[in-house]
Amino acid sequence: MKVLTLSDEIRLPRPEQGTAPGVQHHSCEHPGCGKIAGWGFAKPRQPSHWFCFEHRADGERFL
Ligand SMILES: [Zn+2]
């Protein structure tokens, strides 16, 4: 696996759709959902929690 430096990252193409290189896919943490989660909730130095649009309100308790 190639280690990206900051200058490498700047030269990467930026697709208008899809996920940028290096960006993790997250799944909604709502029980039984598992959709792609676009909403992340995290406090500093704590693990982040991810939810889809529909369940993003679930994440507010982690803030
Ligand atoms: Zn969900």
N, CA, C, O and the ligand as a Tripos MOL2 file, in Angstrom:
@<TRIPOS>MOLECULE
protein
  253   251    64     0     0
PROTEIN
NO_CHARGES

@<TRIPOS>ATOM
      1 N           0.8430   -1.2020    0.0000 N.3       1 MET1
      2 CA          0.0000    0.0000    0.0000 C.3       1 MET1
      3 C           0.8710    1.2420    0.0000 C.2       1 MET1
      4 O           1.8090    1.3670    0.7870 O.2       1 MET1
      5 N           0.5440    2.1520   -0.8930 N.am      2 LYS2
      6 CA          1.3270    3.3790   -1.0260 C.3       2 LYS2
      7 C           0.9230    4.3610    0.0740 C.2       2 LYS2
      8 O          -0.2580    4.5880    0.3360 O.2       2 LYS2
      9 N           1.9170    4.9130    0.6840 N.am      3 VAL3
     10 CA          1.6440    5.9200    1.7050 C.3       3 VAL3
     11 C           1.5080    7.2750    1.0260 C.2       3 VAL3
     12 O           2.4120    7.7150    0.3150 O.2       3 VAL3
     13 N           0.4020    7.9180    1.2420 N.am      4 LEU4
     14 CA          0.1610    9.2180    0.6200 C.3       4 LEU4
     15 C           0.7890   10.3280    1.4510 C.2       4 LEU4
     16 O           0.6640   10.3620    2.6750 O.2       4 LEU4
     17 N           1.4390   11.1970    0.7850 N.am      5 THR5
     18 CA          1.8830   12.4190    1.4370 C.3       5 THR5
     19 C           0.8750   13.5090    1.1090 C.2       5 THR5
     20 O           0.0030   13.3220    0.2600 O.2       5 THR5
     21 N           0.9930   14.6170    1.7660 N.am      6 LEU6
     22 CA          0.0440   15.6960    1.5200 C.3       6 LEU6
     23 C           0.0990   16.1570    0.0680 C.2       6 LEU6
     24 O          -0.9380   16.4400   -0.5330 O.2       6 LEU6
     25 N           1.3010   16.2350   -0.4980 N.am      7 SER7
     26 CA          1.4140   16.7130   -1.8750 C.3       7 SER7
     27 C           0.8160   15.7020   -2.8490 C.2       7 SER7
     28 O           0.2540   16.0990   -3.8690 O.2       7 SER7
     29 N           0.9250   14.3940   -2.5550 N.am      8 ASP8
     30 CA          0.2850   13.3930   -3.4020 C.3       8 ASP8
     31 C          -1.2240   13.5720   -3.4000 C.2       8 ASP8
     32 O          -1.8780   13.4730   -4.4380 O.2       8 ASP8
     33 N          -1.7570   13.8320   -2.2350 N.am      9 GLU9
     34 CA         -3.2020   13.9300   -2.0950 C.3       9 GLU9
     35 C          -3.7630   15.0850   -2.9180 C.2       9 GLU9
     36 O          -4.8480   14.9720   -3.4890 O.2       9 GLU9
     37 N          -3.0410   16.1760   -2.9810 N.am     10 ILE10
     38 CA         -3.5040   17.3520   -3.7070 C.3      10 ILE10
     39 C          -3.6050   17.0550   -5.2000 C.2      10 ILE10
     40 O          -4.4450   17.6230   -5.8980 O.2      10 ILE10
     41 N          -2.7300   16.1470   -5.6920 N.am     11 ARG11
     42 CA         -2.7430   15.8520   -7.1260 C.3      11 ARG11
     43 C          -3.7960   14.8220   -7.5190 C.2      11 ARG11
     44 O          -4.0370   14.6180   -8.7090 O.2      11 ARG11
     45 N          -4.4230   14.1750   -6.5560 N.am     12 LEU12
     46 CA         -5.4150   13.1660   -6.8930 C.3      12 LEU12
     47 C          -6.6370   13.8070   -7.5280 C.2      12 LEU12
     48 O          -7.0490   14.8990   -7.1360 O.2      12 LEU12
     49 N          -7.2210   13.1200   -8.5170 N.am     13 PRO13
     50 CA         -8.4750   13.6410   -9.0850 C.3      13 PRO13
     51 C          -9.5790   13.6060   -8.0490 C.2      13 PRO13
     52 O          -9.6040   12.7530   -7.1620 O.2      13 PRO13
     53 N         -10.4850   14.5490   -8.1830 N.am     14 ARG14
     54 CA        -11.5840   14.6000   -7.2190 C.3      14 ARG14
     55 C         -12.8840   14.2580   -7.9210 C.2      14 ARG14
     56 O         -13.4740   15.1070   -8.5890 O.2      14 ARG14
     57 N         -13.3310   13.0250   -7.7740 N.am     15 PRO15
     58 CA        -14.5890   12.6410   -8.4370 C.3      15 PRO15
     59 C         -15.7600   13.4130   -7.8490 C.2      15 PRO15
     60 O         -15.8160   13.6740   -6.6470 O.2      15 PRO15
     61 N         -16.6870   13.7700   -8.7150 N.am     16 GLU16
     62 CA        -17.8430   14.5270   -8.2330 C.3      16 GLU16
     63 C         -18.7960   13.6220   -7.4670 C.2      16 GLU16
     64 O         -19.5360   14.0700   -6.5910 O.2      16 GLU16
     65 N         -18.7630   12.3490   -7.8130 N.am     17 GLN17
     66 CA        -19.5930   11.3990   -7.0820 C.3      17 GLN17
     67 C         -18.6910   10.3010   -6.5620 C.2      17 GLN17
     68 O         -17.5930   10.0840   -7.0750 O.2      17 GLN17
     69 N         -19.1620    9.6130   -5.5430 N.am     18 GLY18
     70 CA        -18.3670    8.5480   -4.9690 C.3      18 GLY18
     71 C         -17.5220    9.0790   -3.8390 C.2      18 GLY18
     72 O         -17.6170   10.2440   -3.4530 O.2      18 GLY18
     73 N         -16.7030    8.2090   -3.3250 N.am     19 THR19
     74 CA        -15.9370    8.5440   -2.1490 C.3      19 THR19
     75 C         -14.5060    8.8740   -2.5430 C.2      19 THR19
     76 O         -13.8920    8.1630   -3.3390 O.2      19 THR19
     77 N         -13.9940    9.9230   -1.9990 N.am     20 ALA20
     78 CA        -12.6260   10.3130   -2.2760 C.3      20 ALA20
     79 C         -11.6620    9.2520   -1.7580 C.2      20 ALA20
     80 O         -11.9640    8.5750   -0.7760 O.2      20 ALA20
     81 N         -10.5170    9.0980   -2.3990 N.am     21 PRO21
     82 CA         -9.5450    8.1070   -1.9260 C.3      21 PRO21
     83 C          -9.1640    8.3600   -0.4790 C.2      21 PRO21
     84 O          -8.9060    9.4980   -0.0850 O.2      21 PRO21
     85 N          -9.1320    7.3170    0.2920 N.am     22 GLY22
     86 CA         -8.7320    7.4420    1.6890 C.3      22 GLY22
     87 C          -9.8770    7.7120    2.6310 C.2      22 GLY22
     88 O          -9.7030    7.6530    3.8480 O.2      22 GLY22
     89 N         -11.0520    8.0090    2.0930 N.am     23 VAL23
     90 CA        -12.1980    8.2510    2.9620 C.3      23 VAL23
     91 C         -12.8820    6.9160    3.2500 C.2      23 VAL23
     92 O         -13.2030    6.1600    2.3340 O.2      23 VAL23
     93 N         -13.0950    6.6420    4.5150 N.am     24 GLN24
     94 CA        -13.7110    5.3870    4.9170 C.3      24 GLN24
     95 C         -15.1960    5.3900    4.6460 C.2      24 GLN24
     96 O         -15.8670    6.4180    4.7450 O.2      24 GLN24
     97 N         -15.6930    4.2160    4.3020 N.am     25 HIS25
     98 CA        -17.1480    4.0440    4.2800 C.3      25 HIS25
     99 C         -17.6230    3.7480    5.6880 C.2      25 HIS25
    100 O         -17.0370    2.9220    6.3890 O.2      25 HIS25
    101 N         -18.6600    4.4080    6.0920 N.am     26 HIS26
    102 CA        -19.2490    4.1370    7.4000 C.3      26 HIS26
    103 C         -20.6640    3.6420    7.1960 C.2      26 HIS26
    104 O         -21.3560    4.0470    6.2610 O.2      26 HIS26
    105 N         -21.0830    2.7590    8.0860 N.am     27 SER27
    106 CA        -22.4500    2.2710    8.0510 C.3      27 SER27
    107 C         -23.2120    2.8310    9.2350 C.2      27 SER27
    108 O         -22.6560    3.0190   10.3170 O.2      27 SER27
    109 N         -24.4880    3.0930    9.0180 N.am     28 CYS28
    110 CA        -25.3380    3.6050   10.0750 C.3      28 CYS28
    111 C         -25.3470    2.6480   11.2570 C.2      28 CYS28
    112 O         -25.4720    1.4350   11.0880 O.2      28 CYS28
    113 N         -25.2110    3.2090   12.4610 N.am     29 GLU29
    114 CA        -25.1630    2.3850   13.6710 C.3      29 GLU29
    115 C         -26.5460    2.0990   14.2490 C.2      29 GLU29
    116 O         -26.6680    1.3720   15.2340 O.2      29 GLU29
    117 N         -27.5710    2.6580   13.6520 N.am     30 HIS30
    118 CA        -28.9200    2.3940   14.1490 C.3      30 HIS30
    119 C         -29.2150    0.9020   13.9930 C.2      30 HIS30
    120 O         -28.9760    0.3380   12.9250 O.2      30 HIS30
    121 N         -29.7360    0.2470   15.0540 N.am     31 PRO31
    122 CA        -29.9730   -1.1990   14.9760 C.3      31 PRO31
    123 C         -30.8320   -1.5630   13.7770 C.2      31 PRO31
    124 O         -31.9190   -1.0150   13.5920 O.2      31 PRO31
    125 N         -30.3430   -2.4900   12.9660 N.am     32 GLY32
    126 CA        -31.0980   -2.9850   11.8270 C.3      32 GLY32
    127 C         -31.0580   -2.1150   10.6010 C.2      32 GLY32
    128 O         -31.7290   -2.4170    9.6150 O.2      32 GLY32
    129 N         -30.2750   -1.0200   10.6290 N.am     33 CYS33
    130 CA        -30.2550   -0.1300    9.4690 C.3      33 CYS33
    131 C         -29.1040   -0.4990    8.5430 C.2      33 CYS33
    132 O         -29.3150   -1.1900    7.5450 O.2      33 CYS33
    133 N         -27.8990   -0.0550    8.8530 N.am     34 GLY34
    134 CA        -26.7430   -0.4290    8.0660 C.3      34 GLY34
    135 C         -26.5870    0.3090    6.7470 C.2      34 GLY34
    136 O         -25.7740   -0.1030    5.9200 O.2      34 GLY34
    137 N         -27.3330    1.3860    6.5170 N.am     35 LYS35
    138 CA        -27.1460    2.1910    5.3080 C.3      35 LYS35
    139 C         -25.8170    2.9290    5.3680 C.2      35 LYS35
    140 O         -25.1860    3.0220    6.4200 O.2      35 LYS35
    141 N         -25.4050    3.4530    4.2100 N.am     36 ILE36
    142 CA        -24.2160    4.3010    4.1860 C.3      36 ILE36
    143 C         -24.4750    5.5120    5.0660 C.2      36 ILE36
    144 O         -25.4830    6.2040    4.9240 O.2      36 ILE36
    145 N         -23.5450    5.7490    5.9760 N.am     37 ALA37
    146 CA        -23.7420    6.8190    6.9470 C.3      37 ALA37
    147 C         -22.9380    8.0360    6.5340 C.2      37 ALA37
    148 O         -21.7120    7.9920    6.4360 O.2      37 ALA37
    149 N         -23.6440    9.1020    6.2990 N.am     38 GLY38
    150 CA        -22.9700   10.3310    5.9140 C.3      38 GLY38
    151 C         -22.8140   11.3200    7.0550 C.2      38 GLY38
    152 O         -22.2370   12.3930    6.8770 O.2      38 GLY38
    153 N         -23.3240   10.9660    8.2200 N.am     39 TRP39
    154 CA        -23.3200   11.8870    9.3550 C.3      39 TRP39
    155 C         -22.4690   11.2970   10.4660 C.2      39 TRP39
    156 O         -22.7940   10.2430   11.0120 O.2      39 TRP39
    157 N         -21.4020   11.9630   10.7940 N.am     40 GLY40
    158 CA        -20.5060   11.4760   11.8340 C.3      40 GLY40
    159 C         -20.5950   12.3450   13.0750 C.2      40 GLY40
    160 O         -20.7210   13.5670   12.9880 O.2      40 GLY40
    161 N         -20.5280   11.7070   14.2140 N.am     41 PHE41
    162 CA        -20.5990   12.4050   15.4970 C.3      41 PHE41
    163 C         -19.4210   11.9640   16.3380 C.2      41 PHE41
    164 O         -19.1920   10.7660   16.5070 O.2      41 PHE41
    165 N         -18.6830   12.9000   16.8570 N.am     42 ALA42
    166 CA        -17.5260   12.5330   17.6700 C.3      42 ALA42
    167 C         -17.1540   13.6720   18.5910 C.2      42 ALA42
    168 O         -17.2770   14.8470   18.2480 O.2      42 ALA42
    169 N         -16.6930   13.2920   19.7750 N.am     43 LYS43
    170 CA        -16.0540   14.2470   20.6520 C.3      43 LYS43
    171 C         -14.5530   14.0940   20.4620 C.2      43 LYS43
    172 O         -14.0890   13.0500   20.0020 O.2      43 LYS43
    173 N         -13.7910   15.1210   20.8120 N.am     44 PRO44
    174 CA        -12.3370   14.9960   20.7160 C.3      44 PRO44
    175 C         -11.8350   13.7970   21.5120 C.2      44 PRO44
    176 O         -12.2750   13.5470   22.6340 O.2      44 PRO44
    177 N         -10.9060   13.0630   20.9080 N.am     45 ARG45
    178 CA        -10.2590   11.9050   21.5370 C.3      45 ARG45
    179 C         -11.2320   10.7920   21.8820 C.2      45 ARG45
    180 O         -10.9550    9.9890   22.7730 O.2      45 ARG45
    181 N         -12.3670   10.7280   21.1960 N.am     46 GLN46
    182 CA        -13.2900    9.6190   21.4130 C.3      46 GLN46
    183 C         -13.6510    9.0370   20.0540 C.2      46 GLN46
    184 O         -13.6150    9.7320   19.0390 O.2      46 GLN46
    185 N         -14.0030    7.7470   20.0470 N.am     47 PRO47
    186 CA        -14.3840    7.1370   18.7720 C.3      47 PRO47
    187 C         -15.6130    7.8090   18.1800 C.2      47 PRO47
    188 O         -16.4980    8.2540   18.9100 O.2      47 PRO47
    189 N         -15.6630    7.8790   16.8660 N.am     48 SER48
    190 CA        -16.7910    8.5340   16.2120 C.3      48 SER48
    191 C         -17.9440    7.5540   16.0150 C.2      48 SER48
    192 O         -17.7560    6.3380   15.9870 O.2      48 SER48
    193 N         -19.1140    8.1080   15.8850 N.am     49 HIS49
    194 CA        -20.3250    7.3200   15.6530 C.3      49 HIS49
    195 C         -20.9720    7.8550   14.3880 C.2      49 HIS49
    196 O         -21.0070    9.0620   14.1510 O.2      49 HIS49
    197 N         -21.4920    6.9160   13.5650 N.am     50 TRP50
    198 CA        -21.9650    7.2950   12.2380 C.3      50 TRP50
    199 C         -23.3960    6.8500   12.0190 C.2      50 TRP50
    200 O         -23.7970    5.7520   12.4050 O.2      50 TRP50
    201 N         -24.1560    7.7330   11.3870 N.am     51 PHE51
    202 CA        -25.5630    7.4490   11.1330 C.3      51 PHE51
    203 C         -25.9480    7.9640    9.7490 C.2      51 PHE51
    204 O         -25.3250    8.8810    9.2140 O.2      51 PHE51
    205 N         -26.9850    7.3530    9.1830 N.am     52 CYS52
    206 CA        -27.4990    7.8190    7.9030 C.3      52 CYS52
    207 C         -28.3710    9.0610    8.1370 C.2      52 CYS52
    208 O         -28.6250    9.4550    9.2750 O.2      52 CYS52
    209 N         -28.8150    9.6570    7.0410 N.am     53 PHE53
    210 CA        -29.6430   10.8600    7.1390 C.3      53 PHE53
    211 C         -30.8680   10.6150    8.0180 C.2      53 PHE53
    212 O         -31.2340   11.4480    8.8470 O.2      53 PHE53
    213 N         -31.4880    9.4620    7.8190 N.am     54 GLU54
    214 CA        -32.7290    9.1450    8.5170 C.3      54 GLU54
    215 C         -32.5270    9.0390   10.0280 C.2      54 GLU54
    216 O         -33.4050    9.4020   10.8110 O.2      54 GLU54
    217 N         -31.3680    8.5420   10.4200 N.am     55 HIS55
    218 CA        -31.1250    8.2790   11.8480 C.3      55 HIS55
    219 C         -30.0920    9.2210   12.4530 C.2      55 HIS55
    220 O         -29.5420    8.9430   13.5190 O.2      55 HIS55
    221 N         -29.8300   10.3280   11.7780 N.am     56 ARG56
    222 CA        -28.7770   11.2150   12.2800 C.3      56 ARG56
    223 C         -29.0950   11.7460   13.6810 C.2      56 ARG56
    224 O         -28.1860   12.0880   14.4380 O.2      56 ARG56
    225 N         -30.3900   11.8150   14.0240 N.am     57 ALA57
    226 CA        -30.7580   12.2910   15.3620 C.3      57 ALA57
    227 C         -30.2190   11.3590   16.4420 C.2      57 ALA57
    228 O         -29.9750   11.7880   17.5700 O.2      57 ALA57
    229 N         -30.0330   10.0840   16.1000 N.am     58 ASP58
    230 CA        -29.4570    9.1490   17.0730 C.3      58 ASP58
    231 C         -28.0670    9.5840   17.5090 C.2      58 ASP58
    232 O         -27.6450    9.3110   18.6330 O.2      58 ASP58
    233 N         -27.3760   10.2450   16.6360 N.am     59 GLY59
    234 CA        -25.9950   10.6000   16.9360 C.3      59 GLY59
    235 C         -25.8680   11.7530   17.8980 C.2      59 GLY59
    236 O         -24.8160   11.9480   18.5060 O.2      59 GLY59
    237 N         -26.9270   12.5160   18.0400 N.am     60 GLU60
    238 CA        -26.8180   13.7230   18.8700 C.3      60 GLU60
    239 C         -26.5470   13.3890   20.3360 C.2      60 GLU60
    240 O         -26.0250   14.2210   21.0790 O.2      60 GLU60
    241 N         -26.8980   12.1830   20.7470 N.am     61 ARG61
    242 CA        -26.5970   11.8110   22.1470 C.3      61 ARG61
    243 C         -25.1220   11.5470   22.3550 C.2      61 ARG61
    244 O         -24.6620   11.4480   23.4920 O.2      61 ARG61
    245 N         -24.3750   11.4320   21.2690 N.am     62 PHE62
    246 CA        -22.9220   11.2400   21.4100 C.3      62 PHE62
    247 C         -22.1770   12.5580   21.4570 C.2      62 PHE62
    248 O         -20.9620   12.5810   21.6490 O.2      62 PHE62
    249 N         -22.8890   13.6440   21.2840 N.am     63 LEU63
    250 CA        -22.2230   14.9500   21.2900 C.3      63 LEU63
    251 C         -22.2290   15.5640   22.6820 C.2      63 LEU63
    252 O         -21.7110   16.6650   22.8740 O.2      63 LEU63
    253 ZN        -29.8380    4.5320    9.5620 Zn       64 ZN64
@<TRIPOS>BOND
     1     1     2 1
     2     2     3 1
     3     3     4 2
     4     3     5 am
     5     5     6 1
     6     6     7 1
     7     7     8 2
     8     7     9 am
     9     9    10 1
    10    10    11 1
    11    11    12 2
    12    11    13 am
    13    13    14 1
    14    14    15 1
    15    15    16 2
    16    15    17 am
    17    17    18 1
    18    18    19 1
    19    19    20 2
    20    19    21 am
    21    21    22 1
    22    22    23 1
    23    23    24 2
    24    23    25 am
    25    25    26 1
    26    26    27 1
    27    27    28 2
    28    27    29 am
    29    29    30 1
    30    30    31 1
    31    31    32 2
    32    31    33 am
    33    33    34 1
    34    34    35 1
    35    35    36 2
    36    35    37 am
    37    37    38 1
    38    38    39 1
    39    39    40 2
    40    39    41 am
    41    41    42 1
    42    42    43 1
    43    43    44 2
    44    43    45 am
    45    45    46 1
    46    46    47 1
    47    47    48 2
    48    47    49 am
    49    49    50 1
    50    50    51 1
    51    51    52 2
    52    51    53 am
    53    53    54 1
    54    54    55 1
    55    55    56 2
    56    55    57 am
    57    57    58 1
    58    58    59 1
    59    59    60 2
    60    59    61 am
    61    61    62 1
    62    62    63 1
    63    63    64 2
    64    63    65 am
    65    65    66 1
    66    66    67 1
    67    67    68 2
    68    67    69 am
    69    69    70 1
    70    70    71 1
    71    71    72 2
    72    71    73 am
    73    73    74 1
    74    74    75 1
    75    75    76 2
    76    75    77 am
    77    77    78 1
    78    78    79 1
    79    79    80 2
    80    79    81 am
    81    81    82 1
    82    82    83 1
    83    83    84 2
    84    83    85 am
    85    85    86 1
    86    86    87 1
    87    87    88 2
    88    87    89 am
    89    89    90 1
    90    90    91 1
    91    91    92 2
    92    91    93 am
    93    93    94 1
    94    94    95 1
    95    95    96 2
    96    95    97 am
    97    97    98 1
    98    98    99 1
    99    99   100 2
   100    99   101 am
   101   101   102 1
   102   102   103 1
   103   103   104 2
   104   103   105 am
   105   105   106 1
   106   106   107 1
   107   107   108 2
   108   107   109 am
   109   109   110 1
   110   110   111 1
   111   111   112 2
   112   111   113 am
   113   113   114 1
   114   114   115 1
   115   115   116 2
   116   115   117 am
   117   117   118 1
   118   118   119 1
   119   119   120 2
   120   119   121 am
   121   121   122 1
   122   122   123 1
   123   123   124 2
   124   123   125 am
   125   125   126 1
   126   126   127 1
   127   127   128 2
   128   127   129 am
   129   129   130 1
   130   130   131 1
   131   131   132 2
   132   131   133 am
   133   133   134 1
   134   134   135 1
   135   135   136 2
   136   135   137 am
   137   137   138 1
   138   138   139 1
   139   139   140 2
   140   139   141 am
   141   141   142 1
   142   142   143 1
   143   143   144 2
   144   143   145 am
   145   145   146 1
   146   146   147 1
   147   147   148 2
   148   147   149 am
   149   149   150 1
   150   150   151 1
   151   151   152 2
   152   151   153 am
   153   153   154 1
   154   154   155 1
   155   155   156 2
   156   155   157 am
   157   157   158 1
   158   158   159 1
   159   159   160 2
   160   159   161 am
   161   161   162 1
   162   162   163 1
   163   163   164 2
   164   163   165 am
   165   165   166 1
   166   166   167 1
   167   167   168 2
   168   167   169 am
   169   169   170 1
   170   170   171 1
   171   171   172 2
   172   171   173 am
   173   173   174 1
   174   174   175 1
   175   175   176 2
   176   175   177 am
   177   177   178 1
   178   178   179 1
   179   179   180 2
   180   179   181 am
   181   181   182 1
   182   182   183 1
   183   183   184 2
   184   183   185 am
   185   185   186 1
   186   186   187 1
   187   187   188 2
   188   187   189 am
   189   189   190 1
   190   190   191 1
   191   191   192 2
   192   191   193 am
   193   193   194 1
   194   194   195 1
   195   195   196 2
   196   195   197 am
   197   197   198 1
   198   198   199 1
   199   199   200 2
   200   199   201 am
   201   201   202 1
   202   202   203 1
   203   203   204 2
   204   203   205 am
   205   205   206 1
   206   206   207 1
   207   207   208 2
   208   207   209 am
   209   209   210 1
   210   210   211 1
   211   211   212 2
   212   211   213 am
   213   213   214 1
   214   214   215 1
   215   215   216 2
   216   215   217 am
   217   217   218 1
   218   218   219 1
   219   219   220 2
   220   219   221 am
   221   221   222 1
   222   222   223 1
   223   223   224 2
   224   223   225 am
   225   225   226 1
   226   226   227 1
   227   227   228 2
   228   227   229 am
   229   229   230 1
   230   230   231 1
   231   231   232 2
   232   231   233 am
   233   233   234 1
   234   234   235 1
   235   235   236 2
   236   235   237 am
   237   237   238 1
   238   238   239 1
   239   239   240 2
   240   239   241 am
   241   241   242 1
   242   242   243 1
   243   243   244 2
   244   243   245 am
   245   245   246 1
   246   246   247 1
   247   247   248 2
   248   247   249 am
   249   249   250 1
   250   250   251 1
   251   251   252 2
@<TRIPOS>SUBSTRUCTURE
     1 MET1         2 RESIDUE 1 A MET
     2 LYS2         6 RESIDUE 1 A LYS
     3 VAL3        10 RESIDUE 1 A VAL
     4 LEU4        14 RESIDUE 1 A LEU
     5 THR5        18 RESIDUE 1 A THR
     6 LEU6        22 RESIDUE 1 A LEU
     7 SER7        26 RESIDUE 1 A SER
     8 ASP8        30 RESIDUE 1 A ASP
     9 GLU9        34 RESIDUE 1 A GLU
    10 ILE10       38 RESIDUE 1 A ILE
    11 ARG11       42 RESIDUE 1 A ARG
    12 LEU12       46 RESIDUE 1 A LEU
    13 PRO13       50 RESIDUE 1 A PRO
    14 ARG14       54 RESIDUE 1 A ARG
    15 PRO15       58 RESIDUE 1 A PRO
    16 GLU16       62 RESIDUE 1 A GLU
    17 GLN17       66 RESIDUE 1 A GLN
    18 GLY18       70 RESIDUE 1 A GLY
    19 THR19       74 RESIDUE 1 A THR
    20 ALA20       78 RESIDUE 1 A ALA
    21 PRO21       82 RESIDUE 1 A PRO
    22 GLY22       86 RESIDUE 1 A GLY
    23 VAL23       90 RESIDUE 1 A VAL
    24 GLN24       94 RESIDUE 1 A GLN
    25 HIS25       98 RESIDUE 1 A HIS
    26 HIS26      102 RESIDUE 1 A HIS
    27 SER27      106 RESIDUE 1 A SER
    28 CYS28      110 RESIDUE 1 A CYS
    29 GLU29      114 RESIDUE 1 A GLU
    30 HIS30      118 RESIDUE 1 A HIS
    31 PRO31      122 RESIDUE 1 A PRO
    32 GLY32      126 RESIDUE 1 A GLY
    33 CYS33      130 RESIDUE 1 A CYS
    34 GLY34      134 RESIDUE 1 A GLY
    35 LYS35      138 RESIDUE 1 A LYS
    36 ILE36      142 RESIDUE 1 A ILE
    37 ALA37      146 RESIDUE 1 A ALA
    38 GLY38      150 RESIDUE 1 A GLY
    39 TRP39      154 RESIDUE 1 A TRP
    40 GLY40      158 RESIDUE 1 A GLY
    41 PHE41      162 RESIDUE 1 A PHE
    42 ALA42      166 RESIDUE 1 A ALA
    43 LYS43      170 RESIDUE 1 A LYS
    44 PRO44      174 RESIDUE 1 A PRO
    45 ARG45      178 RESIDUE 1 A ARG
    46 GLN46      182 RESIDUE 1 A GLN
    47 PRO47      186 RESIDUE 1 A PRO
    48 SER48      190 RESIDUE 1 A SER
    49 HIS49      194 RESIDUE 1 A HIS
    50 TRP50      198 RESIDUE 1 A TRP
    51 PHE51      202 RESIDUE 1 A PHE
    52 CYS52      206 RESIDUE 1 A CYS
    53 PHE53      210 RESIDUE 1 A PHE
    54 GLU54      214 RESIDUE 1 A GLU
    55 HIS55      218 RESIDUE 1 A HIS
    56 ARG56      222 RESIDUE 1 A ARG
    57 ALA57      226 RESIDUE 1 A ALA
    58 ASP58      230 RESIDUE 1 A ASP
    59 GLY59      234 RESIDUE 1 A GLY
    60 GLU60      238 RESIDUE 1 A GLU
    61 ARG61      242 RESIDUE 1 A ARG
    62 PHE62      246 RESIDUE 1 A PHE
    63 LEU63      250 RESIDUE 1 A LEU
    64 ZN64       253 GROUP 0 **** ****
